[in-house]
Amino acid sequence: VNEGFVPILRRAMGFVNYNIFVDEKGYICSVSTFTTRAGMEEANLMALDWVEEHLRPLLPHPPEVYEGESLLESTATVFRY
């Protein structure tokens, strides 16, 4: 994913970040953030194609894609000396 999929996402318009994690039920989940809806939609199409080609045999169910708009963003302030 890091070597094949993330570079594809980075090329999508308005890409901000990508996170992947395992939830409490053991499901693999990911969240991508974009500055534009068009970028998000472009990335969703690319994601579905990439997952189907590279990961589908490993997945017990087809991937589900949810879209939405961010209501709040908070990041840590990092001080470097």
N, C-alpha and C positions, 0 to 999 in steps of 0.2 A: 504494500500500500504506500509506504513512504517513498519508494523509488519509482513506482509506476503510476500511482493514482494522484498523489499530492502534486507532482509537477503539472499534471493536466489541470487540476483545480487552480493552481497559481496563474495559469494563462487566462482564466476566465475573467471577464470584465468586473472590476470592483472587488476582487478577492481580498479578504482581510485575514481570516485564519481558519484553521481546521483542527478539530479535536476528535479523538476516538477514545472510547472507553467501554467498559463492561458494566452493565447495570446490576442491581441486586439479584435479578433473576438469571443472570448469566448471559443476557443478550448483548451482542456487540452493537453499540450505538455510535453515531458520529454526528457532529454539529459543524456546519460550515457557515461562515459569516461573510456577507458581501455588502458592499455599499449601495448596490443597485438591484432592483428586482430582476432586470434583464440578465445580469450576471448570475444571479441565483438560479434562474430558469435554465440558462445555458449550462451551468455546472450540474444541475440535476439530470439533464439529458446525458451529459458526458459520464456522470457517475453511474447511471443505470447501465449504460453501454459497457463501461469498464468492469463493473461488478458482474454483469452477465457473462462477459468473456473470461474473466480471471478467477472469480470467486464462487460462481453459482454452484459448481459441484460440491463445494464445502458447506453450503448453507442449507439447513433443513427446510426453510421457507423462502419464498421470494422476498427481496428487500422491500421495505415500505418507506415511502418518502413523504415527509410532512413539510409544509412551507408555512412561514409566518414572519411577522415583523417584530423586531426587537423593541421591547418597551423600556429596557434599562440595560446599561452597560457600566460595569465597574471594574477597574483594574488596579492592581497594586502599584504604588509608587516605588520605584527602585532608585536608590541613591547610590551613586558610584563616586568613590573618592580617589 
